[in-house]
Every structure is written in C-alpha cells, then in structure tokens.
Amino acid sequence: MNPPTENPSNLDLVLDVPVSLTIELGGCKLPMREVLQLCIGSVVQLDKAADAPIELNVNGKLIARGEVVVIEDRYGVKITEVVGSVAPA
C-alpha cells in the first residue's frame, strides 16, 4: 500500500466513515431456467474479456479500474487507472 497522504483538516470528520467498495469483474444475463440448473462445477461465462480492466466502485460510483492479481492464496486488485478526482473546495 502507498503511504498515507496529508488530508485537509476538514476531511478528518469523514475519513473513518465506512463505505462499500465493490469490485466488478463482469456480469451476464441468464434465463431463470439456466440459473436453476447451476450447480457445483458449473461455469458461467461473463461479458468481459479476460484481459479487460475490472471496475472499482465506492457506494456505486466508479472510482478506478485495475487488474486482478493473486497475492499468496487471495485475490487482489492492482489499480491501473483512477477515474476523476475530487476538486478542491
């Protein structure tokens, strides 16, 4: 992880507010018939290419894109692009 950066003092009030971070790998649409047939070992093909960037959303808002990495026995995300930035007040 990168070292923390200095934040304006007015941000101190919200720095500990929990947010929901969602990593979107892809999706697909299936008829309910196929969903009900899913079982252990089933493979669901997603709508994104394997080399396409994944999206990171905070509370439903796109903030970055990245690529999947494996760290020991867990998945991680390497940020490759930050989408937009917060404009100073």
C-alpha positions as CSV (number, residue, x, y, z in Angstrom):
1,M,0.0,0.0,0.0
2,N,1.1,3.6,-0.6
3,P,1.9,5.7,2.5
4,P,-0.9,7.9,3.6
5,T,-1.0,11.4,2.2
6,E,-1.8,14.6,4.1
7,N,-5.5,15.5,4.1
8,P,-7.1,18.9,4.7
9,S,-8.3,19.2,8.2
10,N,-11.9,19.5,7.1
11,L,-11.8,15.9,5.8
12,D,-10.9,14.5,9.2
13,L,-14.6,14.3,10.0
14,V,-15.3,11.8,7.2
15,L,-12.1,9.7,7.0
16,D,-13.5,7.0,9.3
17,V,-16.9,6.8,7.7
18,P,-17.4,3.2,6.3
19,V,-18.1,2.9,2.6
20,S,-18.9,0.0,0.3
21,L,-16.1,-0.9,-2.1
22,T,-17.3,-3.2,-4.9
23,I,-15.0,-4.8,-7.5
24,E,-16.9,-5.6,-10.7
25,L,-15.4,-8.5,-12.7
26,G,-18.2,-8.8,-15.2
27,G,-21.8,-10.0,-15.5
28,C,-24.2,-11.8,-17.7
29,K,-27.9,-12.3,-18.3
30,L,-29.3,-15.8,-18.0
31,P,-32.8,-17.1,-18.2
32,M,-34.2,-18.4,-14.9
33,R,-34.2,-21.9,-16.3
34,E,-30.4,-21.8,-16.6
35,V,-29.9,-20.2,-13.2
36,L,-31.9,-23.0,-11.6
37,Q,-29.6,-25.5,-13.3
38,L,-26.4,-24.1,-11.8
39,C,-24.6,-26.5,-9.6
40,I,-21.1,-27.1,-8.2
41,G,-18.7,-27.2,-11.1
42,S,-20.9,-25.0,-13.4
43,V,-19.1,-22.4,-15.4
44,V,-20.8,-19.0,-16.0
45,Q,-19.3,-17.0,-18.9
46,L,-19.1,-13.3,-18.2
47,D,-19.5,-10.4,-20.6
48,K,-15.9,-9.1,-20.3
49,A,-12.8,-10.4,-21.9
50,A,-10.2,-11.9,-19.6
51,D,-7.7,-9.0,-20.2
52,A,-10.3,-6.2,-19.8
53,P,-9.9,-4.0,-16.8
54,I,-12.1,-4.5,-13.8
55,E,-14.0,-1.7,-12.2
56,L,-13.8,-0.5,-8.6
57,N,-16.9,1.3,-7.3
58,V,-17.4,3.1,-4.0
59,N,-21.0,3.3,-3.0
60,G,-22.0,2.6,-6.6
61,K,-19.7,5.3,-8.1
62,L,-16.9,4.3,-10.4
63,I,-13.6,5.5,-8.9
64,A,-10.9,3.3,-10.5
65,R,-10.0,0.5,-12.9
66,G,-7.5,-2.3,-12.4
67,E,-6.4,-5.8,-13.0
68,V,-6.8,-8.9,-10.9
69,V,-3.7,-10.2,-9.1
70,V,-3.1,-13.1,-6.8
71,I,-1.3,-12.5,-3.5
72,E,-0.4,-15.7,-1.8
73,D,-3.8,-17.5,-1.7
74,R,-6.0,-14.5,-2.1
75,Y,-7.2,-12.3,-4.9
76,G,-6.3,-8.6,-5.1
77,V,-6.6,-5.7,-7.5
78,K,-3.8,-3.6,-8.9
79,I,-5.1,-0.1,-9.6
80,T,-4.2,0.9,-13.2
81,E,-6.4,4.0,-13.6
82,V,-8.0,6.4,-11.2
83,V,-11.2,7.8,-12.6
84,G,-11.7,11.6,-12.0
85,S,-10.6,13.3,-8.8
86,V,-12.2,15.4,-6.0
87,A,-11.9,19.1,-6.9
88,P,-10.7,21.3,-4.0
89,A,-13.4,23.4,-2.4
